[in-house]
Amino acid sequence: MNIKITKTLTPKAIPTDESALGFGRIFSDHMFIMNYKADKGWYDPRIVPFGDISLSPAAMVLHYSQTIFEGLKAYRTQTSGSSDGGKIQLFRARDNFKRMNLSARRMVIPEIPEDIAIEALKELIKLDREWVPKSDGASLYIRPFIFAADPFIGVRPGSEYMFVIITSPSGPYYATGLNPVGIYVEENYVRAVKGGTGYTKTGGNYAASLAGQVEAQKHNLAQVLWLDGIERKYIEEVGAMNIFFVINNEIITPELQGSVLEGITRKSVLELCRKWDMKVTERKISIQEIADAYKNGTLQEVFGTGTAAVISPVGFLKWGELAMEINNNKIGEISAKLYQTLTGIQYGKIVDDMGWTMEVCD
Ligand SMILES: *Cc1c(COP(=O)(O)O)cnc(C)c1O
Protein backbone atom coordinates (compact mmCIF):
# COMPACT_ATOMS: atom_id res chain seq x y z
CA MET A 1 0.00 0.00 0.00
CA ASN A 2 1.31 3.41 -0.95
CA ILE A 3 0.33 5.87 1.77
CA LYS A 4 0.58 9.51 0.75
CA ILE A 5 1.82 11.59 3.68
CA THR A 6 1.04 15.30 4.08
CA LYS A 7 2.70 16.65 7.21
CA THR A 8 1.17 19.43 9.23
CA LEU A 9 2.73 22.87 8.76
CA THR A 10 1.48 23.94 12.19
CA PRO A 11 2.49 21.24 14.69
CA LYS A 12 0.74 21.58 18.04
CA ALA A 13 2.61 21.73 21.33
CA ILE A 14 2.81 18.23 22.78
CA PRO A 15 1.44 18.29 26.34
CA THR A 16 4.28 17.97 28.85
CA ASP A 17 2.17 17.45 31.97
CA GLU A 18 1.07 13.90 31.25
CA SER A 19 -0.84 13.63 34.53
CA ALA A 20 -3.30 16.22 33.17
CA LEU A 21 -4.00 14.52 29.83
CA GLY A 22 -7.27 12.94 30.88
CA PHE A 23 -8.96 10.77 28.27
CA GLY A 24 -10.10 11.44 24.71
CA ARG A 25 -9.91 15.22 24.56
CA ILE A 26 -6.49 15.89 23.00
CA PHE A 27 -5.55 14.67 19.53
CA SER A 28 -2.17 14.19 17.92
CA ASP A 29 -1.03 16.06 14.80
CA HIS A 30 -2.07 13.59 12.08
CA MET A 31 -4.78 11.14 11.08
CA PHE A 32 -5.09 8.34 8.55
CA ILE A 33 -7.92 8.38 6.00
CA MET A 34 -8.92 5.96 3.24
CA ASN A 35 -12.04 6.08 1.07
CA TYR A 36 -14.23 3.37 -0.39
CA LYS A 37 -16.55 3.32 -3.37
CA ALA A 38 -18.48 0.24 -4.43
CA ASP A 39 -16.95 0.30 -7.93
CA LYS A 40 -13.37 1.08 -6.79
CA GLY A 41 -12.89 -0.69 -3.47
CA TRP A 42 -10.67 1.00 -0.86
CA TYR A 43 -8.57 3.77 -2.39
CA ASP A 44 -6.49 6.86 -1.65
CA PRO A 45 -4.81 5.84 1.64
CA ARG A 46 -3.30 8.99 3.14
CA ILE A 47 -2.00 10.57 6.30
CA VAL A 48 -3.02 14.20 6.65
CA PRO A 49 -2.99 16.85 9.39
CA PHE A 50 -5.60 16.17 12.08
CA GLY A 51 -8.63 18.36 11.39
CA ASP A 52 -12.31 18.59 10.59
CA ILE A 53 -13.73 16.49 7.79
CA SER A 54 -16.53 17.67 5.55
CA LEU A 55 -19.66 15.59 4.99
CA SER A 56 -22.99 16.11 3.31
CA PRO A 57 -25.80 16.68 5.84
CA ALA A 58 -27.42 13.76 4.04
CA ALA A 59 -24.42 11.48 4.80
CA MET A 60 -26.02 8.14 5.62
CA VAL A 61 -24.17 7.60 8.89
CA LEU A 62 -25.75 10.71 10.40
CA HIS A 63 -29.23 9.27 9.90
CA TYR A 64 -29.01 5.51 10.22
CA SER A 65 -25.80 4.95 12.15
CA GLN A 66 -24.01 2.61 9.77
CA THR A 67 -20.69 2.90 11.56
CA ILE A 68 -18.19 0.76 13.47
CA PHE A 69 -15.13 1.51 15.57
CA GLU A 70 -12.26 0.01 17.54
CA GLY A 71 -10.25 1.08 20.57
CA LEU A 72 -6.64 0.12 21.31
CA LYS A 73 -3.47 1.71 22.64
CA ALA A 74 0.20 2.24 21.82
CA TYR A 75 2.52 1.98 24.82
CA ARG A 76 6.02 3.27 25.34
CA THR A 77 8.07 0.62 27.07
CA GLN A 78 9.93 1.65 30.20
CA THR A 79 13.59 0.82 29.96
CA SER A 80 15.19 0.80 33.37
CA GLY A 81 17.55 3.66 34.00
CA SER A 82 16.33 5.77 31.10
CA SER A 83 13.83 8.55 31.67
CA ASP A 84 12.72 8.93 28.08
CA GLY A 85 11.30 5.43 27.68
CA GLY A 86 12.19 2.73 25.20
CA LYS A 87 10.32 1.57 22.13
CA ILE A 88 6.67 1.92 21.13
CA GLN A 89 4.49 -1.18 20.99
CA LEU A 90 0.92 -2.30 20.40
CA PHE A 91 -1.02 -4.94 22.35
CA ARG A 92 -2.93 -7.60 20.35
CA ALA A 93 -3.62 -5.07 17.59
CA ARG A 94 -4.40 -7.76 15.02
CA ASP A 95 -7.28 -8.89 17.22
CA ASN A 96 -8.74 -5.39 17.15
CA PHE A 97 -8.77 -5.32 13.35
CA LYS A 98 -10.18 -8.87 13.22
CA ARG A 99 -12.97 -7.67 15.47
CA MET A 100 -13.46 -4.58 13.31
CA ASN A 101 -14.09 -6.92 10.37
CA LEU A 102 -16.53 -8.96 12.47
CA SER A 103 -18.41 -5.72 13.20
CA ALA A 104 -18.15 -4.80 9.50
CA ARG A 105 -19.84 -8.03 8.40
CA ARG A 106 -22.75 -7.52 10.78
CA MET A 107 -23.19 -3.87 9.76
CA VAL A 108 -22.80 -4.57 6.00
CA ILE A 109 -19.66 -2.40 5.84
CA PRO A 110 -16.79 -3.42 3.52
CA GLU A 111 -13.96 -5.18 5.36
CA ILE A 112 -10.35 -3.98 5.43
CA PRO A 113 -7.61 -6.64 5.36
CA GLU A 114 -5.96 -6.66 8.81
CA ASP A 115 -2.48 -6.28 7.33
CA ILE A 116 -3.48 -3.07 5.58
CA ALA A 117 -5.08 -1.60 8.69
CA ILE A 118 -1.99 -2.47 10.77
CA GLU A 119 0.35 -0.97 8.20
CA ALA A 120 -1.69 2.25 8.17
CA LEU A 121 -1.68 2.40 11.95
CA LYS A 122 2.07 1.80 12.23
CA GLU A 123 2.81 4.56 9.71
CA LEU A 124 0.58 6.98 11.60
CA ILE A 125 2.21 6.18 14.97
CA LYS A 126 5.71 6.47 13.52
CA LEU A 127 4.91 9.94 12.25
CA ASP A 128 3.32 11.00 15.57
CA ARG A 129 5.71 9.03 17.78
CA GLU A 130 6.42 12.05 19.98
CA TRP A 131 2.74 12.02 20.93
CA VAL A 132 3.07 8.64 22.68
CA PRO A 133 3.22 9.56 26.39
CA LYS A 134 6.28 8.60 28.38
CA SER A 135 4.97 8.21 31.91
CA ASP A 136 3.84 4.95 33.49
CA GLY A 137 0.15 4.26 32.92
CA ALA A 138 -0.18 6.84 30.15
CA SER A 139 -0.59 5.75 26.51
CA LEU A 140 -1.66 6.79 23.05
CA TYR A 141 -5.30 5.81 22.65
CA ILE A 142 -6.10 4.77 19.07
CA ARG A 143 -9.55 5.08 17.52
CA PRO A 144 -10.06 3.50 14.08
CA PHE A 145 -13.57 3.87 12.62
CA ILE A 146 -15.52 3.36 9.39
CA PHE A 147 -18.77 5.05 8.42
CA ALA A 148 -21.16 5.32 5.45
CA ALA A 149 -20.69 8.67 3.74
CA ASP A 150 -23.13 8.56 0.78
CA PRO A 151 -25.28 11.68 0.50
CA PHE A 152 -28.54 9.72 0.43
CA ILE A 153 -31.45 9.53 2.84
CA GLY A 154 -32.91 6.17 2.01
CA VAL A 155 -32.34 3.11 4.20
CA ARG A 156 -29.91 0.74 2.47
CA PRO A 157 -26.25 -0.18 2.92
CA GLY A 158 -23.94 2.65 1.88
CA SER A 159 -21.84 2.52 -1.26
CA GLU A 160 -19.28 5.09 -0.07
CA TYR A 161 -17.31 4.82 3.16
CA MET A 162 -14.48 6.48 5.00
CA PHE A 163 -11.96 4.64 7.18
CA VAL A 164 -10.26 7.01 9.62
CA ILE A 165 -7.73 6.49 12.43
CA ILE A 166 -7.27 9.24 15.01
CA THR A 167 -5.05 9.04 18.09
CA SER A 168 -5.28 10.70 21.48
CA PRO A 169 -2.59 10.82 24.18
CA SER A 170 -4.24 9.72 27.41
CA GLY A 171 -3.20 9.85 31.04
CA PRO A 172 -3.35 6.98 33.49
CA TYR A 173 -6.97 5.85 33.67
CA TYR A 174 -6.82 5.93 37.43
CA ALA A 175 -5.33 9.24 38.49
CA THR A 176 -5.44 8.17 42.14
CA GLY A 177 -4.61 4.48 41.78
CA LEU A 178 -6.80 1.46 41.17
CA ASN A 179 -9.98 2.61 42.94
CA PRO A 180 -13.03 0.35 42.97
CA VAL A 181 -16.12 1.69 41.19
CA GLY A 182 -19.81 1.50 42.10
CA ILE A 183 -22.18 -0.26 39.71
CA TYR A 184 -25.92 0.05 39.17
CA VAL A 185 -27.82 -3.04 38.01
CA GLU A 186 -30.19 -1.83 35.28
CA GLU A 187 -33.55 -3.60 35.24
CA ASN A 188 -35.51 -1.39 32.87
CA TYR A 189 -33.36 -0.69 29.80
CA VAL A 190 -31.41 -3.40 27.98
CA ARG A 191 -28.23 -3.07 25.90
CA ALA A 192 -28.50 -5.89 23.41
CA VAL A 193 -30.26 -9.11 22.50
CA LYS A 194 -29.16 -12.20 20.65
CA GLY A 195 -29.59 -11.58 16.93
CA GLY A 196 -28.93 -7.86 17.41
CA THR A 197 -25.63 -6.00 17.29
CA GLY A 198 -24.37 -6.41 20.86
CA TYR A 199 -21.24 -8.28 19.80
CA THR A 200 -20.11 -5.44 17.52
CA LYS A 201 -18.61 -2.06 18.23
CA THR A 202 -21.23 -0.01 16.40
CA GLY A 203 -22.27 3.51 17.39
CA GLY A 204 -25.94 2.75 18.01
CA ASN A 205 -25.14 0.34 20.84
CA TYR A 206 -23.58 3.18 22.81
CA ALA A 207 -26.32 5.70 22.01
CA ALA A 208 -28.84 3.15 23.28
CA SER A 209 -26.87 2.72 26.52
CA LEU A 210 -26.89 6.39 27.52
CA ALA A 211 -30.27 6.38 29.25
CA GLY A 212 -29.06 3.58 31.54
CA GLN A 213 -25.87 5.49 32.25
CA VAL A 214 -27.90 8.56 33.27
CA GLU A 215 -29.96 6.34 35.56
CA ALA A 216 -26.79 5.01 37.23
CA GLN A 217 -25.51 8.56 37.73
CA LYS A 218 -28.76 9.50 39.47
CA HIS A 219 -27.79 6.87 42.04
CA ASN A 220 -24.27 8.26 42.24
CA LEU A 221 -22.88 5.12 40.63
CA ALA A 222 -20.27 5.13 37.88
CA GLN A 223 -21.45 2.39 35.54
CA VAL A 224 -24.37 0.22 34.51
CA LEU A 225 -24.48 -3.55 34.78
CA TRP A 226 -26.59 -4.87 31.92
CA LEU A 227 -28.85 -7.90 32.27
CA ASP A 228 -30.00 -10.08 29.37
CA GLY A 229 -32.73 -8.56 27.21
CA ILE A 230 -35.19 -11.45 27.51
CA GLU A 231 -35.41 -12.58 31.11
CA ARG A 232 -33.57 -9.67 32.79
CA LYS A 233 -31.89 -12.32 34.92
CA TYR A 234 -28.50 -13.10 33.46
CA ILE A 235 -25.52 -10.77 33.60
CA GLU A 236 -24.09 -9.55 30.30
CA GLU A 237 -21.52 -6.78 30.81
CA VAL A 238 -20.84 -3.52 32.55
CA GLY A 239 -20.74 -0.19 30.69
CA ALA A 240 -18.24 -0.75 27.88
CA MET A 241 -16.42 -3.48 29.79
CA ASN A 242 -16.76 -7.22 30.21
CA ILE A 243 -17.30 -8.46 33.75
CA PHE A 244 -15.78 -11.15 35.94
CA PHE A 245 -16.78 -12.56 39.33
CA VAL A 246 -14.71 -14.60 41.77
CA ILE A 247 -16.94 -16.92 43.80
CA ASN A 248 -15.41 -19.64 45.98
CA ASN A 249 -12.12 -19.28 44.06
CA GLU A 250 -13.88 -19.89 40.73
CA ILE A 251 -13.43 -17.11 38.16
CA ILE A 252 -16.65 -16.67 36.22
CA THR A 253 -17.52 -14.50 33.24
CA PRO A 254 -20.72 -14.52 31.16
CA GLU A 255 -20.44 -16.74 28.08
CA LEU A 256 -20.53 -15.14 24.63
CA GLN A 257 -23.81 -15.81 22.91
CA GLY A 258 -24.25 -12.91 20.52
CA SER A 259 -25.23 -10.07 22.80
CA VAL A 260 -21.95 -9.66 24.70
CA LEU A 261 -18.96 -7.95 23.10
CA GLU A 262 -15.89 -10.19 23.00
CA GLY A 263 -13.31 -7.99 24.68
CA ILE A 264 -9.63 -8.51 23.97
CA THR A 265 -8.90 -7.81 27.64
CA ARG A 266 -11.52 -10.46 28.55
CA LYS A 267 -9.81 -12.96 26.27
CA SER A 268 -6.39 -12.08 27.75
CA VAL A 269 -7.69 -12.50 31.31
CA LEU A 270 -9.13 -15.93 30.45
CA GLU A 271 -5.85 -17.01 28.84
CA LEU A 272 -3.77 -15.82 31.81
CA CYS A 273 -6.01 -17.47 34.40
CA ARG A 274 -5.91 -20.75 32.48
CA LYS A 275 -2.13 -20.49 32.23
CA TRP A 276 -2.00 -19.98 36.00
CA ASP A 277 -4.17 -23.13 36.49
CA MET A 278 -6.97 -21.18 38.09
CA LYS A 279 -10.53 -22.43 37.80
CA VAL A 280 -12.17 -20.31 35.08
CA THR A 281 -15.65 -20.72 33.66
CA GLU A 282 -17.54 -18.99 30.85
CA ARG A 283 -21.20 -19.59 31.56
CA LYS A 284 -24.56 -18.04 32.25
CA ILE A 285 -24.55 -16.29 35.60
CA SER A 286 -27.65 -14.69 37.11
CA ILE A 287 -27.76 -11.59 39.27
CA GLN A 288 -29.58 -13.76 41.85
CA GLU A 289 -26.54 -16.08 42.01
CA ILE A 290 -24.36 -13.03 42.76
CA ALA A 291 -26.77 -11.87 45.47
CA ASP A 292 -26.77 -15.37 47.02
CA ALA A 293 -22.97 -15.56 46.94
CA TYR A 294 -22.81 -12.12 48.53
CA LYS A 295 -25.18 -13.18 51.30
CA ASN A 296 -23.38 -16.43 52.07
CA GLY A 297 -19.97 -14.78 52.00
CA THR A 298 -18.50 -16.54 48.94
CA LEU A 299 -18.42 -13.51 46.60
CA GLN A 300 -14.74 -12.58 46.73
CA GLU A 301 -14.08 -10.20 43.84
CA VAL A 302 -15.84 -8.45 40.97
CA PHE A 303 -13.99 -6.63 38.19
CA GLY A 304 -14.58 -5.18 34.74
CA THR A 305 -12.13 -5.60 31.86
CA GLY A 306 -11.50 -3.28 28.91
CA THR A 307 -8.71 -1.56 27.01
CA ALA A 308 -9.21 1.83 28.68
CA ALA A 309 -9.05 0.73 32.33
CA VAL A 310 -7.51 -2.76 31.81
CA ILE A 311 -8.93 -4.06 35.12
CA SER A 312 -11.59 -2.05 36.94
CA PRO A 313 -12.36 -3.41 40.42
CA VAL A 314 -16.03 -3.19 41.43
CA GLY A 315 -16.45 -2.21 45.07
CA PHE A 316 -20.18 -1.79 45.20
CA LEU A 317 -23.18 -3.30 43.37
CA LYS A 318 -26.73 -1.99 43.71
CA TRP A 319 -29.51 -4.31 42.57
CA GLY A 320 -32.93 -2.90 43.47
CA GLU A 321 -32.97 -2.53 47.25
CA LEU A 322 -29.93 -4.74 47.74
CA ALA A 323 -26.63 -2.87 48.22
CA MET A 324 -23.61 -5.18 48.05
CA GLU A 325 -20.20 -4.03 49.17
CA ILE A 326 -17.55 -6.27 47.64
CA ASN A 327 -14.23 -7.13 49.30
CA ASN A 328 -14.65 -4.13 51.66
CA ASN A 329 -14.57 -1.84 48.60
CA LYS A 330 -10.91 -2.76 48.05
CA ILE A 331 -9.10 -4.23 45.05
CA GLY A 332 -8.90 -8.02 45.29
CA GLU A 333 -5.83 -10.24 44.99
CA ILE A 334 -6.73 -11.70 41.58
CA SER A 335 -7.74 -8.31 40.14
CA ALA A 336 -4.42 -6.83 41.28
CA LYS A 337 -2.37 -9.71 39.87
CA LEU A 338 -4.13 -9.48 36.50
CA TYR A 339 -3.66 -5.71 36.39
CA GLN A 340 0.05 -6.00 37.19
CA THR A 341 0.58 -8.73 34.61
CA LEU A 342 -1.35 -7.13 31.74
CA THR A 343 0.11 -3.65 32.23
CA GLY A 344 3.51 -5.23 32.83
CA ILE A 345 3.39 -6.85 29.39
CA GLN A 346 1.96 -3.72 27.75
CA TYR A 347 4.69 -1.47 29.14
CA GLY A 348 7.48 -3.99 28.58
CA LYS A 349 8.19 -4.48 32.29
CA ILE A 350 7.39 -8.19 32.06
CA VAL A 351 8.66 -10.47 29.31
CA ASP A 352 5.82 -11.14 26.85
CA ASP A 353 5.76 -14.93 26.68
CA MET A 354 2.22 -14.85 25.26
CA GLY A 355 3.21 -13.23 21.92
CA TRP A 356 0.77 -10.37 22.50
CA THR A 357 2.91 -7.33 21.70
CA MET A 358 3.96 -5.89 18.34
CA GLU A 359 6.80 -3.39 18.04
CA VAL A 360 6.08 -0.22 16.04
CA CYS A 361 9.29 1.80 16.31
CA ASP A 362 11.90 3.11 18.73
C1 LIG B 1 -14.82 -2.31 23.79
C2 LIG B 1 -15.81 -2.97 24.68
C3 LIG B 1 -15.44 -3.92 25.66
C4 LIG B 1 -14.01 -4.23 25.98
O1 LIG B 1 -13.26 -4.69 24.91
P1 LIG B 1 -11.67 -4.63 24.95
O2 LIG B 1 -11.26 -5.22 23.65
O3 LIG B 1 -11.22 -5.42 26.12
O4 LIG B 1 -11.31 -3.18 25.08
C5 LIG B 1 -16.44 -4.57 26.37
N1 LIG B 1 -17.74 -4.27 26.17
C6 LIG B 1 -18.14 -3.34 25.27
C7 LIG B 1 -19.58 -3.09 25.09
C8 LIG B 1 -17.20 -2.66 24.51
O5 LIG B 1 -17.58 -1.74 23.65
The ligand as a MOL file (V3000), in Angstrom:
LIG
                    3D

  0  0  0     0  0            999 V3000
M  V30 BEGIN CTAB
M  V30 COUNTS 15 15 0 0 0
M  V30 BEGIN ATOM
M  V30 1 C -14.8190 -2.3090 23.7900 0
M  V30 2 C -15.8120 -2.9750 24.6790 0
M  V30 3 C -15.4420 -3.9250 25.6580 0
M  V30 4 C -14.0080 -4.2300 25.9830 0
M  V30 5 O -13.2570 -4.6920 24.9100 0
M  V30 6 P -11.6690 -4.6310 24.9500 0
M  V30 7 O -11.2610 -5.2180 23.6540 0
M  V30 8 O -11.2220 -5.4210 26.1150 0
M  V30 9 O -11.3130 -3.1840 25.0800 0
M  V30 10 C -16.4450 -4.5680 26.3660 0
M  V30 11 N -17.7350 -4.2660 26.1700 0
M  V30 12 C -18.1370 -3.3440 25.2660 0
M  V30 13 C -19.5830 -3.0860 25.0920 0
M  V30 14 C -17.1950 -2.6620 24.5130 0
M  V30 15 O -17.5820 -1.7380 23.6480 0
M  V30 END ATOM
M  V30 BEGIN BOND
M  V30 1 1 1 2
M  V30 2 1 2 3
M  V30 3 2 2 14
M  V30 4 1 3 4
M  V30 5 2 3 10
M  V30 6 1 4 5
M  V30 7 1 5 6
M  V30 8 2 6 7
M  V30 9 1 6 8
M  V30 10 1 6 9
M  V30 11 1 10 11
M  V30 12 2 11 12
M  V30 13 1 12 13
M  V30 14 1 12 14
M  V30 15 1 14 15
M  V30 END BOND
M  V30 END CTAB
M  END
